[in-house]
Amino acid sequence: MLKAAQNHPFARLRATKHLWGYAEEHAVVWKTDRRVCGIGDPAAVIALCKRLAEAGEIGPGTLIEVPRVDIAAFSSFDIARHEYWSVLWTRQALPHTETDDRVVLLPPSEHAAIDALLDVAFPATRNRPGNDDIKRWFGIYEDGELVAVGADRSANGVGYLVAIAVMPNRQSRGYGAALTRRMSRELLADSDICALGVTAANTRARALYQRTGFTEGIDLTSIRLV
Ligand SMILES: CC(C)(COP(=O)(O)OP(=O)(O)OC[C@H]1O[C@@H](n2cnc3c(N)ncnc32)[C@H](O)[C@@H]1OP(=O)(O)O)[C@@H](O)C(=O)NCCC(=O)NCCS
């Protein structure tokens, strides 16, 4: 699959040991135990997904992630919810700045504090302490209080940052940028690429990631089938 997808960062990120896939001239679609993903020409990817659904290969409840198309392209599917988002990536760490030194590794004893922070700053995230895919948590303290967090969910040699969040009353102090810079530097020590996901509507975070070097990426549409 990775060969057919020309080692595309999104394909690398979503590859698992056991998967099946179909490759055509303009589309590669693969299915893991969690999702169906595709890359290539959006219309060709959707057409392939439709054929797979008709053949019974894509069942109820499946999460489908494909290059950005309007949700109308999925009119023949029974959709529970959808999201427009992007995977952004950088291949080069940014130079160190003073605020980066505020970022520390968080021990498991901080898991409750991380959860409490995410409940306030980023309630929608499913990346929480206890999620086995998460390798380590980073954070920033101010006056002894945990005020910013982010996590390393790297997979398949692709650095992947998740759950970046700053307490609302501590935002605009450079903490989000410091976390992003410092964590991407740490992950790029082990990977050739560091990626993250961000919704299309989150313009503030997108501007931050643009500033911190995440200038390449792929726009995606996700749908969850009923
Ligand atoms: C996105 C998010 C992490 C940004 O955190 P942040 O700490 O406010 O980010 P920064 O301070 O580094 O940068 C944000 C702003 O502060 C400004 N800034 C940067 N350094 C600064 C400093 N030292 N002093 C004052 N302002 C500064 C930036 O210009 C930027 O401007 P903006 O307000 O127009 O965006 C935060 O808004 C958040 O937690 N959002 C909710 C959760 C979320 O969406 N997470 C991202 C998921 S992908």
The ligand as an ORCA input file, in Angstrom:
! r2SCAN-3c Opt
* xyz 0 1
  C      -4.562     26.814     19.734
  C      -3.963     27.071     21.118
  C      -3.231     25.807     21.583
  C      -2.979     28.233     21.039
  O      -2.360     28.402     22.300
  P      -1.705     29.801     22.744
  O      -0.869     29.516     23.921
  O      -2.747     30.838     22.847
  O      -0.771     30.098     21.480
  P       0.362     31.213     21.390
  O       0.270     32.164     22.525
  O       1.641     30.505     21.173
  O      -0.021     31.940     20.079
  C      -1.298     32.470     19.977
  C      -1.264     33.989     19.932
  O      -0.447     34.568     20.907
  C       0.461     35.522     20.310
  N       1.710     35.363     21.046
  C       2.672     34.489     20.797
  N       3.678     34.644     21.704
  C       3.290     35.628     22.551
  C       3.870     36.226     23.700
  N       5.060     35.844     24.139
  N       3.177     37.200     24.343
  C       1.948     37.572     23.892
  N       1.375     37.037     22.803
  C       2.026     36.090     22.146
  C       0.565     35.086     18.895
  O       0.812     36.159     18.024
  C      -0.803     34.477     18.651
  O      -1.705     35.465     18.200
  P      -3.286     35.193     18.052
  O      -3.878     35.471     19.422
  O      -3.750     36.200     17.049
  O      -3.490     33.773     17.621
  C      -5.055     27.476     22.146
  O      -5.828     28.489     21.570
  C      -5.967     26.345     22.574
  O      -5.703     25.636     23.542
  N      -7.121     26.170     21.853
  C      -8.113     25.143     22.211
  C      -7.624     23.752     21.901
  C      -7.195     23.627     20.467
  O      -7.902     24.028     19.551
  N      -5.999     23.025     20.251
  C      -5.453     22.793     18.938
  C      -5.982     21.534     18.380
  S      -5.279     21.137     16.806
*
